[in-house]
C-alpha cells in the first residue's frame, strides 16, 4: 500500500517475481512425416539463465517422464527431439549442478516452428 495524499491510501498492488533459474526455447525447426499421425524430428535451441552455473536440462515429451538431456552447461543447448506431431514438448532446467530448484517449464508443440 502506498500513501498518495493526506490520509488516503492507494489500493494494494501485488507483484510476482521469478526466483532461480529460468529456461526458454529460442527456436525449434522440424521435419515431419506426412499423414494423420506423423512423427517429427526436430532440433531445438534452448537457453537457461538467472541461476548458478552449471545448469542441467530436462525434457518432457507428451505425457512421458522427464528425462535429462545433454551435459551440464553454461546455459545453452541444441537438443534433438523426436515426437508425434501436435504433442507438447517442454524443457526445464536445474542450476547449481542440478541441485537447484526446477525452473518453470518452457513449452512448445511438436512440429510447429517456434521462435520466442
N, CA, C and O atoms as a GROMACS GRO file, in nm:
protein
  464
    1UNK      N    1   0.085  -0.118   0.000
    1UNK     CA    2   0.000   0.000   0.000
    1UNK      C    3   0.088   0.123   0.000
    1UNK      O    4   0.190   0.126   0.069
    2UNK      N    5   0.053   0.222  -0.075
    2UNK     CA    6   0.129   0.347  -0.081
    2UNK      C    7   0.038   0.463  -0.048
    2UNK      O    8  -0.077   0.470  -0.093
    3UNK      N    9   0.089   0.555   0.031
    3UNK     CA   10   0.013   0.676   0.063
    3UNK      C   11   0.028   0.774  -0.053
    3UNK      O   12   0.140   0.803  -0.096
    4UNK      N   13  -0.085   0.824  -0.103
    4UNK     CA   14  -0.077   0.913  -0.218
    4UNK      C   15  -0.110   1.058  -0.183
    4UNK      O   16  -0.070   1.149  -0.256
    5UNK      N   17  -0.179   1.082  -0.077
    5UNK     CA   18  -0.201   1.218  -0.028
    5UNK      C   19  -0.251   1.207   0.115
    5UNK      O   20  -0.259   1.098   0.171
    6UNK      N   21  -0.283   1.316   0.173
    6UNK     CA   22  -0.322   1.320   0.314
    6UNK      C   23  -0.420   1.212   0.353
    6UNK      O   24  -0.537   1.214   0.314
    7UNK      N   25  -0.373   1.118   0.430
    7UNK     CA   26  -0.453   1.011   0.490
    7UNK      C   27  -0.530   0.925   0.390
    7UNK      O   28  -0.619   0.850   0.430
    8UNK      N   29  -0.498   0.934   0.264
    8UNK     CA   30  -0.561   0.847   0.165
    8UNK      C   31  -0.458   0.745   0.120
    8UNK      O   32  -0.339   0.776   0.107
    9UNK      N   33  -0.504   0.625   0.096
    9UNK     CA   34  -0.413   0.519   0.053
    9UNK      C   35  -0.460   0.463  -0.080
    9UNK      O   36  -0.579   0.462  -0.113
   10UNK      N   37  -0.363   0.416  -0.156
   10UNK     CA   38  -0.396   0.352  -0.282
   10UNK      C   39  -0.442   0.209  -0.256
   10UNK      O   40  -0.425   0.156  -0.147
   11UNK      N   41  -0.498   0.148  -0.357
   11UNK     CA   42  -0.531   0.006  -0.347
   11UNK      C   43  -0.401  -0.074  -0.344
   11UNK      O   44  -0.301  -0.032  -0.402
   12UNK      N   45  -0.401  -0.189  -0.277
   12UNK     CA   46  -0.279  -0.271  -0.276
   12UNK      C   47  -0.245  -0.320  -0.416
   12UNK      O   48  -0.334  -0.350  -0.496
   13UNK      N   49  -0.117  -0.327  -0.445
   13UNK     CA   50  -0.069  -0.381  -0.572
   13UNK      C   51   0.015  -0.504  -0.541
   13UNK      O   52   0.096  -0.503  -0.448
   14UNK      N   53  -0.005  -0.609  -0.617
   14UNK     CA   54   0.066  -0.733  -0.593
   14UNK      C   55   0.162  -0.760  -0.707
   14UNK      O   56   0.130  -0.737  -0.824
   15UNK      N   57   0.278  -0.808  -0.674
   15UNK     CA   58   0.383  -0.835  -0.771
   15UNK      C   59   0.429  -0.978  -0.755
   15UNK      O   60   0.433  -1.031  -0.644
   16UNK      N   61   0.465  -1.040  -0.866
   16UNK     CA   62   0.520  -1.175  -0.862
   16UNK      C   63   0.656  -1.171  -0.928
   16UNK      O   64   0.671  -1.122  -1.039
   17UNK      N   65   0.757  -1.224  -0.857
   17UNK     CA   66   0.893  -1.227  -0.909
   17UNK      C   67   0.938  -1.371  -0.921
   17UNK      O   68   0.915  -1.452  -0.832
   18UNK      N   69   1.002  -1.402  -1.032
   18UNK     CA   70   1.058  -1.535  -1.050
   18UNK      C   71   1.194  -1.539  -0.982
   18UNK      O   72   1.276  -1.448  -1.000
   19UNK      N   73   1.217  -1.642  -0.906
   19UNK     CA   74   1.347  -1.661  -0.841
   19UNK      C   75   1.410  -1.788  -0.896
   19UNK      O   76   1.341  -1.884  -0.928
   20UNK      N   77   1.539  -1.788  -0.908
   20UNK     CA   78   1.609  -1.907  -0.954
   20UNK      C   79   1.620  -1.913  -1.105
   20UNK      O   80   1.594  -1.816  -1.176
   21UNK      N   81   1.660  -2.029  -1.151
   21UNK     CA   82   1.688  -2.050  -1.294
   21UNK      C   83   1.561  -2.035  -1.378
   21UNK      O   84   1.451  -2.068  -1.333
   22UNK      N   85   1.579  -1.986  -1.499
   22UNK     CA   86   1.472  -1.972  -1.598
   22UNK      C   87   1.520  -2.040  -1.726
   22UNK      O   88   1.640  -2.046  -1.752
   23UNK      N   89   1.427  -2.090  -1.805
   23UNK     CA   90   1.462  -2.156  -1.931
   23UNK      C   91   1.370  -2.107  -2.042
   23UNK      O   92   1.253  -2.077  -2.018
   24UNK      N   93   1.424  -2.099  -2.163
   24UNK     CA   94   1.341  -2.058  -2.278
   24UNK      C   95   1.379  -2.142  -2.399
   24UNK      O   96   1.494  -2.184  -2.415
   25UNK      N   97   1.280  -2.166  -2.484
   25UNK     CA   98   1.304  -2.230  -2.613
   25UNK      C   99   1.326  -2.117  -2.712
   25UNK      O  100   1.233  -2.042  -2.742
   26UNK      N  101   1.448  -2.105  -2.762
   26UNK     CA  102   1.478  -1.996  -2.854
   26UNK      C  103   1.425  -2.023  -2.994
   26UNK      O  104   1.375  -1.933  -3.061
   27UNK      N  105   1.436  -2.150  -3.037
   27UNK     CA  106   1.390  -2.183  -3.172
   27UNK      C  107   1.385  -2.335  -3.187
   27UNK      O  108   1.471  -2.406  -3.135
   28UNK      N  109   1.285  -2.384  -3.258
   28UNK     CA  110   1.277  -2.525  -3.297
   28UNK      C  111   1.250  -2.532  -3.446
   28UNK      O  112   1.167  -2.458  -3.498
   29UNK      N  113   1.320  -2.621  -3.515
   29UNK     CA  114   1.292  -2.647  -3.656
   29UNK      C  115   1.263  -2.796  -3.670
   29UNK      O  116   1.324  -2.879  -3.603
   30UNK      N  117   1.168  -2.830  -3.760
   30UNK     CA  118   1.114  -2.966  -3.767
   30UNK      C  119   1.114  -3.021  -3.908
   30UNK      O  120   1.105  -2.947  -4.006
   31UNK      N  121   1.124  -3.154  -3.916
   31UNK     CA  122   1.096  -3.230  -4.037
   31UNK      C  123   0.996  -3.337  -3.995
   31UNK      O  124   1.025  -3.418  -3.907
   32UNK      N  125   0.877  -3.338  -4.058
   32UNK     CA  126   0.769  -3.429  -4.017
   32UNK      C  127   0.726  -3.518  -4.133
   32UNK      O  128   0.731  -3.478  -4.249
   33UNK      N  129   0.683  -3.639  -4.098
   33UNK     CA  130   0.627  -3.731  -4.196
   33UNK      C  131   0.488  -3.682  -4.236
   33UNK      O  132   0.425  -3.607  -4.161
   34UNK      N  133   0.442  -3.724  -4.353
   34UNK     CA  134   0.306  -3.692  -4.396
   34UNK      C  135   0.210  -3.790  -4.328
   34UNK      O  136   0.252  -3.898  -4.286
   35UNK      N  137   0.084  -3.753  -4.319
   35UNK     CA  138  -0.017  -3.841  -4.261
   35UNK      C  139  -0.081  -3.783  -4.138
   35UNK      O  140  -0.037  -3.682  -4.084
   36UNK      N  141  -0.188  -3.852  -4.093
   36UNK     CA  142  -0.263  -3.803  -3.977
   36UNK      C  143  -0.183  -3.812  -3.848
   36UNK      O  144  -0.181  -3.717  -3.769
   37UNK      N  145  -0.118  -3.925  -3.825
   37UNK     CA  146  -0.038  -3.943  -3.703
   37UNK      C  147   0.108  -3.952  -3.745
   37UNK      O  148   0.164  -4.061  -3.755
   38UNK      N  149   0.166  -3.838  -3.769
   38UNK     CA  150   0.304  -3.838  -3.818
   38UNK      C  151   0.402  -3.811  -3.704
   38UNK      O  152   0.369  -3.747  -3.604
   39UNK      N  153   0.520  -3.862  -3.723
   39UNK     CA  154   0.628  -3.835  -3.629
   39UNK      C  155   0.715  -3.723  -3.685
   39UNK      O  156   0.725  -3.705  -3.806
   40UNK      N  157   0.777  -3.650  -3.595
   40UNK     CA  158   0.862  -3.540  -3.635
   40UNK      C  159   0.998  -3.554  -3.567
   40UNK      O  160   1.010  -3.606  -3.456
   41UNK      N  161   1.099  -3.508  -3.637
   41UNK     CA  162   1.233  -3.495  -3.580
   41UNK      C  163   1.267  -3.348  -3.583
   41UNK      O  164   1.249  -3.281  -3.685
   42UNK      N  165   1.316  -3.297  -3.472
   42UNK     CA  166   1.345  -3.155  -3.467
   42UNK      C  167   1.472  -3.125  -3.391
   42UNK      O  168   1.526  -3.209  -3.319
   43UNK      N  169   1.517  -3.003  -3.409
   43UNK     CA  170   1.631  -2.950  -3.335
   43UNK      C  171   1.582  -2.824  -3.265
   43UNK      O  172   1.532  -2.732  -3.330
   44UNK      N  173   1.598  -2.821  -3.133
   44UNK     CA  174   1.556  -2.705  -3.055
   44UNK      C  175   1.677  -2.641  -2.988
   44UNK      O  176   1.762  -2.710  -2.932
   45UNK      N  177   1.683  -2.510  -2.995
   45UNK     CA  178   1.785  -2.434  -2.923
   45UNK      C  179   1.720  -2.384  -2.795
   45UNK      O  180   1.618  -2.315  -2.798
   46UNK      N  181   1.782  -2.419  -2.682
   46UNK     CA  182   1.725  -2.390  -2.550
   46UNK      C  183   1.829  -2.314  -2.469
   46UNK      O  184   1.948  -2.346  -2.473
   47UNK      N  185   1.785  -2.212  -2.394
   47UNK     CA  186   1.876  -2.129  -2.315
   47UNK      C  187   1.827  -2.121  -2.170
   47UNK      O  188   1.708  -2.106  -2.144
   48UNK      N  189   1.922  -2.130  -2.078
   48UNK     CA  190   1.893  -2.112  -1.935
   48UNK      C  191   1.963  -1.986  -1.886
   48UNK      O  192   2.068  -1.946  -1.938
   49UNK      N  193   1.903  -1.923  -1.785
   49UNK     CA  194   1.962  -1.801  -1.727
   49UNK      C  195   1.914  -1.786  -1.583
   49UNK      O  196   1.833  -1.865  -1.534
   50UNK      N  197   1.964  -1.684  -1.517
   50UNK     CA  198   1.920  -1.642  -1.383
   50UNK      C  199   1.957  -1.736  -1.270
   50UNK      O  200   1.905  -1.721  -1.159
   51UNK      N  201   2.044  -1.832  -1.292
   51UNK     CA  202   2.079  -1.925  -1.185
   51UNK      C  203   2.229  -1.935  -1.166
   51UNK      O  204   2.306  -1.860  -1.226
   52UNK      N  205   2.269  -2.030  -1.081
   52UNK     CA  206   2.411  -2.056  -1.056
   52UNK      C  207   2.460  -2.164  -1.152
   52UNK      O  208   2.395  -2.268  -1.169
   53UNK      N  209   2.573  -2.140  -1.215
   53UNK     CA  210   2.631  -2.235  -1.310
   53UNK      C  211   2.684  -2.358  -1.237
   53UNK      O  212   2.718  -2.350  -1.119
   54UNK      N  213   2.691  -2.471  -1.306
   54UNK     CA  214   2.635  -2.503  -1.436
   54UNK      C  215   2.489  -2.547  -1.425
   54UNK      O  216   2.439  -2.575  -1.316
   55UNK      N  217   2.423  -2.553  -1.540
   55UNK     CA  218   2.283  -2.593  -1.549
   55UNK      C  219   2.273  -2.737  -1.601
   55UNK      O  220   2.361  -2.784  -1.673
   56UNK      N  221   2.166  -2.805  -1.564
   56UNK     CA  222   2.127  -2.931  -1.626
   56UNK      C  223   1.993  -2.908  -1.693
   56UNK      O  224   1.908  -2.836  -1.641
   57UNK      N  225   1.973  -2.971  -1.810
   57UNK     CA  226   1.849  -2.954  -1.886
   57UNK      C  227   1.769  -3.083  -1.883
   57UNK      O  228   1.824  -3.192  -1.894
   58UNK      N  229   1.636  -3.068  -1.868
   58UNK     CA  230   1.544  -3.182  -1.864
   58UNK      C  231   1.435  -3.158  -1.967
   58UNK      O  232   1.392  -3.045  -1.990
   59UNK      N  233   1.391  -3.268  -2.030
   59UNK     CA  234   1.292  -3.263  -2.138
   59UNK      C  235   1.177  -3.356  -2.104
   59UNK      O  236   1.197  -3.465  -2.048
   60UNK      N  237   1.055  -3.313  -2.138
   60UNK     CA  238   0.937  -3.398  -2.127
   60UNK      C  239   0.863  -3.391  -2.260
   60UNK      O  240   0.839  -3.282  -2.314
   61UNK      N  241   0.828  -3.508  -2.314
   61UNK     CA  242   0.753  -3.513  -2.440
   61UNK      C  243   0.618  -3.576  -2.412
   61UNK      O  244   0.610  -3.686  -2.359
   62UNK      N  245   0.512  -3.504  -2.449
   62UNK     CA  246   0.376  -3.553  -2.425
   62UNK      C  247   0.353  -3.578  -2.277
   62UNK      O  248   0.385  -3.494  -2.193
   63UNK      N  249   0.298  -3.695  -2.246
   63UNK     CA  250   0.270  -3.732  -2.107
   63UNK      C  251   0.383  -3.817  -2.048
   63UNK      O  252   0.367  -3.876  -1.941
   64UNK      N  253   0.497  -3.823  -2.119
   64UNK     CA  254   0.609  -3.904  -2.075
   64UNK      C  255   0.678  -3.850  -1.951
   64UNK      O  256   0.642  -3.745  -1.898
   65UNK      N  257   0.777  -3.924  -1.908
   65UNK     CA  258   0.856  -3.885  -1.791
   65UNK      C  259   0.961  -3.782  -1.830
   65UNK      O  260   1.011  -3.780  -1.943
   66UNK      N  261   0.994  -3.699  -1.734
   66UNK     CA  262   1.102  -3.602  -1.752
   66UNK      C  263   1.233  -3.679  -1.762
   66UNK      O  264   1.257  -3.772  -1.685
   67UNK      N  265   1.317  -3.641  -1.857
   67UNK     CA  266   1.448  -3.704  -1.869
   67UNK      C  267   1.555  -3.599  -1.890
   67UNK      O  268   1.532  -3.496  -1.954
   68UNK      N  269   1.673  -3.627  -1.836
   68UNK     CA  270   1.786  -3.535  -1.852
   68UNK      C  271   1.836  -3.546  -1.995
   68UNK      O  272   1.850  -3.656  -2.049
   69UNK      N  273   1.864  -3.431  -2.056
   69UNK     CA  274   1.918  -3.429  -2.192
   69UNK      C  275   2.045  -3.346  -2.193
   69UNK      O  276   2.052  -3.240  -2.129
   70UNK      N  277   2.144  -3.392  -2.264
   70UNK     CA  278   2.268  -3.317  -2.276
   70UNK      C  279   2.350  -3.319  -2.148
   70UNK      O  280   2.310  -3.375  -2.046
   71UNK      N  281   2.464  -3.257  -2.156
   71UNK     CA  282   2.556  -3.248  -2.044
   71UNK      C  283   2.534  -3.117  -1.969
   71UNK      O  284   2.457  -3.032  -2.014
   72UNK      N  285   2.602  -3.103  -1.855
   72UNK     CA  286   2.593  -2.976  -1.783
   72UNK      C  287   2.644  -2.866  -1.876
   72UNK      O  288   2.727  -2.891  -1.964
   73UNK      N  289   2.595  -2.748  -1.854
   73UNK     CA  290   2.622  -2.641  -1.950
   73UNK      C  291   2.626  -2.506  -1.881
   73UNK      O  292   2.581  -2.489  -1.768
   74UNK      N  293   2.681  -2.411  -1.954
   74UNK     CA  294   2.680  -2.271  -1.911
   74UNK      C  295   2.544  -2.208  -1.942
   74UNK      O  296   2.522  -2.091  -1.911
   75UNK      N  297   2.452  -2.284  -2.003
   75UNK     CA  298   2.318  -2.234  -2.025
   75UNK      C  299   2.270  -2.233  -2.168
   75UNK      O  300   2.177  -2.159  -2.200
   76UNK      N  301   2.332  -2.313  -2.256
   76UNK     CA  302   2.289  -2.316  -2.395
   76UNK      C  303   2.300  -2.458  -2.449
   76UNK      O  304   2.403  -2.524  -2.432
   77UNK      N  305   2.193  -2.506  -2.514
   77UNK     CA  306   2.190  -2.640  -2.569
   77UNK      C  307   2.124  -2.639  -2.706
   77UNK      O  308   2.039  -2.553  -2.735
   78UNK      N  309   2.163  -2.734  -2.790
   78UNK     CA  310   2.089  -2.769  -2.910
   78UNK      C  311   2.047  -2.913  -2.890
   78UNK      O  312   2.131  -3.002  -2.880
   79UNK      N  313   1.915  -2.936  -2.884
   79UNK     CA  314   1.861  -3.065  -2.845
   79UNK      C  315   1.785  -3.128  -2.961
   79UNK      O  316   1.703  -3.062  -3.025
   80UNK      N  317   1.814  -3.255  -2.988
   80UNK     CA  318   1.738  -3.329  -3.089
   80UNK      C  319   1.613  -3.385  -3.022
   80UNK      O  320   1.621  -3.444  -2.914
   81UNK      N  321   1.497  -3.366  -3.086
   81UNK     CA  322   1.369  -3.409  -3.031
   81UNK      C  323   1.297  -3.496  -3.136
   81UNK      O  324   1.289  -3.459  -3.253
   82UNK      N  325   1.245  -3.611  -3.092
   82UNK     CA  326   1.163  -3.696  -3.177
   82UNK      C  327   1.029  -3.712  -3.106
   82UNK      O  328   1.025  -3.752  -2.990
   83UNK      N  329   0.919  -3.680  -3.175
   83UNK     CA  330   0.788  -3.678  -3.111
   83UNK      C  331   0.679  -3.695  -3.216
   83UNK      O  332   0.706  -3.697  -3.336
   84UNK      N  333   0.554  -3.708  -3.169
   84UNK     CA  334   0.438  -3.712  -3.259
   84UNK      C  335   0.392  -3.569  -3.283
   84UNK      O  336   0.388  -3.487  -3.191
   85UNK      N  337   0.356  -3.539  -3.407
   85UNK     CA  338   0.308  -3.404  -3.440
   85UNK      C  339   0.194  -3.365  -3.346
   85UNK      O  340   0.101  -3.442  -3.325
   86UNK      N  341   0.203  -3.246  -3.290
   86UNK     CA  342   0.099  -3.194  -3.202
   86UNK      C  343   0.123  -3.222  -3.054
   86UNK      O  344   0.055  -3.164  -2.970
   87UNK      N  345   0.217  -3.311  -3.020
   87UNK     CA  346   0.246  -3.338  -2.880
   87UNK      C  347   0.311  -3.217  -2.814
   87UNK      O  348   0.382  -3.141  -2.880
   88UNK      N  349   0.286  -3.201  -2.686
   88UNK     CA  350   0.351  -3.095  -2.611
   88UNK      C  351   0.494  -3.138  -2.579
   88UNK      O  352   0.518  -3.251  -2.538
   89UNK      N  353   0.588  -3.047  -2.598
   89UNK     CA  354   0.724  -3.069  -2.554
   89UNK      C  355   0.757  -2.962  -2.452
   89UNK      O  356   0.713  -2.847  -2.466
   90UNK      N  357   0.832  -2.997  -2.350
   90UNK     CA  358   0.870  -2.895  -2.253
   90UNK      C  359   1.011  -2.920  -2.204
   90UNK      O  360   1.060  -3.033  -2.199
   91UNK      N  361   1.075  -2.811  -2.168
   91UNK     CA  362   1.210  -2.814  -2.115
   91UNK      C  363   1.210  -2.741  -1.981
   91UNK      O  364   1.141  -2.641  -1.964
   92UNK      N  365   1.287  -2.794  -1.887
   92UNK     CA  366   1.308  -2.728  -1.758
   92UNK      C  367   1.456  -2.740  -1.727
   92UNK      O  368   1.525  -2.826  -1.781
   93UNK      N  369   1.504  -2.655  -1.640
   93UNK     CA  370   1.644  -2.661  -1.601
   93UNK      C  371   1.657  -2.659  -1.450
   93UNK      O  372   1.570  -2.609  -1.379
   94UNK      N  373   1.768  -2.714  -1.403
   94UNK     CA  374   1.807  -2.703  -1.263
   94UNK      C  375   1.948  -2.648  -1.263
   94UNK      O  376   2.034  -2.694  -1.338
   95UNK      N  377   1.971  -2.550  -1.181
   95UNK     CA  378   2.103  -2.489  -1.176
   95UNK      C  379   2.188  -2.553  -1.066
   95UNK      O  380   2.146  -2.648  -1.001
   96UNK      N  381   2.308  -2.499  -1.046
   96UNK     CA  382   2.397  -2.540  -0.939
   96UNK      C  383   2.422  -2.691  -0.940
   96UNK      O  384   2.398  -2.760  -0.841
   97UNK      N  385   2.470  -2.740  -1.053
   97UNK     CA  386   2.499  -2.884  -1.071
   97UNK      C  387   2.376  -2.971  -1.053
   97UNK      O  388   2.387  -3.086  -1.010
   98UNK      N  389   2.258  -2.919  -1.087
   98UNK     CA  390   2.135  -2.996  -1.075
   98UNK      C  391   2.076  -2.997  -0.935
   98UNK      O  392   1.975  -3.064  -0.912
   99UNK      N  393   2.137  -2.924  -0.841
   99UNK     CA  394   2.086  -2.922  -0.704
   99UNK      C  395   1.983  -2.813  -0.681
   99UNK      O  396   1.914  -2.814  -0.579
  100UNK      N  397   1.972  -2.719  -0.775
  100UNK     CA  398   1.878  -2.608  -0.760
  100UNK      C  399   1.734  -2.649  -0.784
  100UNK      O  400   1.707  -2.759  -0.831
  101UNK      N  401   1.644  -2.559  -0.752
  101UNK     CA  402   1.501  -2.579  -0.775
  101UNK      C  403   1.475  -2.586  -0.925
  101UNK      O  404   1.539  -2.516  -1.004
  102UNK      N  405   1.381  -2.670  -0.965
  102UNK     CA  406   1.345  -2.682  -1.106
  102UNK      C  407   1.279  -2.553  -1.154
  102UNK      O  408   1.192  -2.498  -1.087
  103UNK      N  409   1.322  -2.505  -1.270
  103UNK     CA  410   1.266  -2.382  -1.328
  103UNK      C  411   1.123  -2.407  -1.375
  103UNK      O  412   1.084  -2.522  -1.395
  104UNK      N  413   1.046  -2.300  -1.394
  104UNK     CA  414   0.918  -2.316  -1.464
  104UNK      C  415   0.947  -2.368  -1.605
  104UNK      O  416   1.049  -2.330  -1.664
  105UNK      N  417   0.860  -2.452  -1.661
  105UNK     CA  418   0.889  -2.510  -1.793
  105UNK      C  419   0.872  -2.409  -1.907
  105UNK      O  420   0.792  -2.316  -1.900
  106UNK      N  421   0.951  -2.432  -2.012
  106UNK     CA  422   0.930  -2.364  -2.140
  106UNK      C  423   0.866  -2.468  -2.230
  106UNK      O  424   0.918  -2.578  -2.244
  107UNK      N  425   0.752  -2.432  -2.291
  107UNK     CA  426   0.674  -2.531  -2.365
  107UNK      C  427   0.662  -2.495  -2.512
  107UNK      O  428   0.663  -2.378  -2.550
  108UNK      N  429   0.651  -2.599  -2.594
  108UNK     CA  430   0.630  -2.586  -2.736
  108UNK      C  431   0.542  -2.699  -2.785
  108UNK      O  432   0.500  -2.783  -2.706
  109UNK      N  433   0.514  -2.702  -2.916
  109UNK     CA  434   0.433  -2.805  -2.977
  109UNK      C  435   0.513  -2.874  -3.085
  109UNK      O  436   0.571  -2.809  -3.172
  110UNK      N  437   0.516  -3.005  -3.079
  110UNK     CA  438   0.591  -3.084  -3.176
  110UNK      C  439   0.542  -3.054  -3.318
  110UNK      O  440   0.423  -3.061  -3.346
  111UNK      N  441   0.635  -3.022  -3.406
  111UNK     CA  442   0.603  -2.996  -3.545
  111UNK      C  443   0.573  -2.852  -3.577
  111UNK      O  444   0.559  -2.817  -3.694
  112UNK      N  445   0.561  -2.767  -3.477
  112UNK     CA  446   0.533  -2.625  -3.502
  112UNK      C  447   0.659  -2.544  -3.485
  112UNK      O  448   0.725  -2.548  -3.381
  113UNK      N  449   0.693  -2.469  -3.589
  113UNK     CA  450   0.811  -2.382  -3.579
  113UNK      C  451   0.787  -2.284  -3.466
  113UNK      O  452   0.678  -2.228  -3.452
  114UNK      N  453   0.889  -2.265  -3.385
  114UNK     CA  454   0.873  -2.171  -3.274
  114UNK      C  455   0.995  -2.081  -3.267
  114UNK      O  456   1.108  -2.122  -3.294
  115UNK      N  457   0.968  -1.958  -3.230
  115UNK     CA  458   1.076  -1.863  -3.207
  115UNK      C  459   1.024  -1.762  -3.109
  115UNK      O  460   0.932  -1.685  -3.140
  116UNK      N  461   1.083  -1.760  -2.989
  116UNK     CA  462   1.038  -1.668  -2.885
  116UNK      C  463   1.113  -1.538  -2.894
  116UNK      O  464   1.089  -1.448  -2.814
   0.00000   0.00000   0.00000
